[in-house]
């Protein structure tokens, strides 16, 4: 493991993973608050479709995944404005993206290792150009997210009052969907399209179990996401196993630990007034 950490492709993968962990950790609490876990999964499927198309036509996989995720995010944000029809819209887009992606992989009989990595991730496929693309996209997402964070948080916590106060929810919803789509696309090469939920949802769900403060939840989600993705890459080096397996295991262990901590804290708070 120590020897492999000296290779340039491993160091590039760690840099890309650090950027991914920062972005996904910042977005994850609001993804959980806005109940967008299923939407993230649907976006990942179209990111997989875009990556499969890029692999077929010989262009950058990261660029293809990014284009597919942005298209998916726009469709989800525009077609799923109403909460009553959001799940059906996501299901339709998810199945469409997965079906087209499978067709594109079938049309490309070569590069079987690359095709498998689109689903479960592969650090070998991350080069210096991908690191630059990931870093630039991560900075752009963070800048836009910082600009719209306060109204977006208001609309996520109390949408009715936010709408009464003039918060443009119809603009913020597709915009946040695009930010989530870009972040999801960043994780396709490292974690894979099937298991990107481990970074986009699980850290936010874990942080929500131990704190109600939005700022603390964001900080904890970033720490959890970084621990999962960086730890997953390091642990996968020696056995040569897919990165996503270790990333999901670490994320789930953190989530279980936060559930236990949150349950104990809640029981302690409920016992104190009763004793008084």
N, C-alpha and C positions, 0 to 999 in steps of 0.2 A: 504493500500500500504506500509506504513512504517513497519507494523508488518511483512509482507511477505518478506521484504528486509532482515530480520534477519534469514531467512531459508537458510540452506546450499545449497540446489539445486538452489536457486535464485542467490546466490553469485557465484556459479560455472558457472551458465549461463552467468552472467555478465562478468566473467573473459574470458570465451570462446568468448563472443561477442566482448570484447575489442581486443582480438587477431585477430578476423575476420575483425573488422573494420580497424585495422592497415594494414593488408595485402591487403584487397580489395581497401582501399584508395590509397595505393601505386601503385597498378596495374591499377586502373580505368582510369587514364589519358591516358596511353598507349593503353588500350583497345579501348578507343574512338578514339585516333589518328590512330590506325591501322584498324579501322572499324570492330571490332570483336564482336559487340554486339550480332549478330545472332549466332556466334560461342559459346559465353558464354551460350546462351540458349540451344544450342545443347549439350554442355558439361554437363549442369545441368540435362538434360534428362538421360544421361548415368550414371551420379552420382546417380540419382534416381533409375535407374535399378540396380546398384551395391548395393545400400542400401536395395532395395526390396529383392535381393538375399540373403543378409546377414540376413535380418529378417526371411526369409524362412528357412535358414539353422542354425539359432540360434547363429550367430557370431556377432561381434560388427558392429553396423550400420555405425559408422564412418569409420571403415576400409573398409567396402563394398563400401560406397560412394566414398572413396578415390581411390580405385582400379578402379571403373567404370569411374571416371572422368579422371584418368590418361590414361586409354585405349582410351577414347573419344578424349582427347587432342592429343595423338599420331596419331590417325587416321586423325584428322582434320589437324594437322601439316604436315603429310606426303602426304595425298591425296589432300589437298587443297593448294598446293604450287602456282598454277596458279590462278590469280585473276578471270579469266573468268569462272572457274569451281568451285570456292570456295563455292558459295551459294548452288549449286546443291549437293555438297558433304555434306555440313552441313545439308541440308534438308533430305538427305538419312539417315545420321547417327541419326538425331533427331527422325525421324519417327521410325527407327529401335529400338532405345533405349526406346522410349515411349511404343511401342508395346510389347517388351519383359518385360518391367517393369510391365505393366498391367497384363500380363500373370503370372508373378511371384506373384503378389498380389492375383490373382485369385486362384493360387495353395495353398495359405496360408489363409484359412478361418478364422483363429483366429487373435487376436491382432488388432482389427479394429482401435483402437485409434492410435496405432503405425503406421498403414498404412496411416491414414489421416495426421499424423504429418510429414511424409516424403514429402508431397506435400506443406504444409503450415507452418511447423516448430512447435516445442514444446519444451519449456525450461525444462520441467520435465524430458525429456529423456537424458539430459546432466548430466553425473556423473563425478567423479574425474578422472577416466580413460580417458574419452573423453576430459576433459580439458588438461590433459597431452599430449594426441595425437594432439590436436589442437595447443597447444603451440609449441610442437616440430616441427610440419609441418609449422607453421607460421614462426618460426625462420629459418628453412631451406629455405623456399621460399624467405624470405627477404635477406638472405646471397647470394643466387644465383642471385637474382634480382639486388643487389648492385654490384655484380661482372660484370654483363653484361649490366648494365644500359646505359652507354655511347654509345657503339655500337648499342644497341637496339633502343635508342632514335634517333640516326643518321639514322638508317635504317627505322624508322617509319616516320620521318619528310621528308626525301629525299631519297627514296630507290634507285633511279638510280645513284645518286652521291655516295651513300654509297657502292653500288656494284662496281662502278668504283674505289673506294678507297680500295677495298679488304675486305670490311666487310662481314663476312660469313653469309649472310641472310638465306641460306638453313639450317644452323645449328640453328640460332637464332629463326627462325619462329617456328619450333616444340618445341624448348626449352621454349619459352615464352608461347606457347600453353599448355605445361605441367604445368608451374607455374600457369596459369589461371585455369587449371583444378583442381589443388590441392586447390587453394583458393575457387573455386566454391564448391568443396566437403566439405570444412569446413563450408559452409553456409547452407548445406542441413538440418542438425538437428536443427539449430537455426531459420533460415528464411524459409526453405523449398525449394524444387527443382523448384517450379513454379515461385517463386518471388525473387530468388537470384539476379536477374538483378538489383534490387533496390540498392544493395551494390556494384556490380561489374561494373555497367555502369553509373547509375544516378549521383553518386558523381563526377565522372570524367567529365561527360557532363555539370554538374553545374559549376564546377571549370573552364572549358574551356570558359564559358560565361563571366567570370569576369577578366581573366588574360591570357596573352599569354606566360608567363614565365613558363617553365616546372617545376622548383623548387616550385614556388608559387602554381601552379596547383596541384602538389602532396601534398603539405601541406594542402591546402584547401580541397582536396578530402578526406584526412585522417580525418580532422575535421568533414566534412559533414557525412562521413560514420560512425564515432564514435557516432555523435549526433543522427543519424538515428537508429542505432542498439541498443545502450544503452537506448536511449529515448523510443524506441519501446518496449523494454522489461519492462521498468518501467511502462509505460502507460498501458500495457496489464495485469499487475498483478491484479489490483482491479476488472475489469470486467471478468477476466479469458478468454479473447478472444485470438485468434491466434496472435502470435507475428508479423507475416509477415504483417498483416493488418496495424498496426501502423508504422512499419518500412517503408513500401511503401508510406504511407501518409506523413510521415516526409520527406522522400527523395524527393517526388514530390513537396512539399511546398518549400523546399530549392531550387530545380531546377527552379521553377517558380520565386522565389525571385531573383535568379541569372540572369535569363533572363531579368527581369525588370531592374536590376542594369546595366547589360551589354548594354541593349538598350539605357538607358539614357546616359551612358558614351560614347557610340558611337555617339549618336546624338550631344552631347556636343563637341566632338572632330571634327565633321564635320562642326559644326556651327562656330567654332573658326577661321579656315582658311578663311571661307567666309566673316566673319566680318573684318578680317585683310585686 
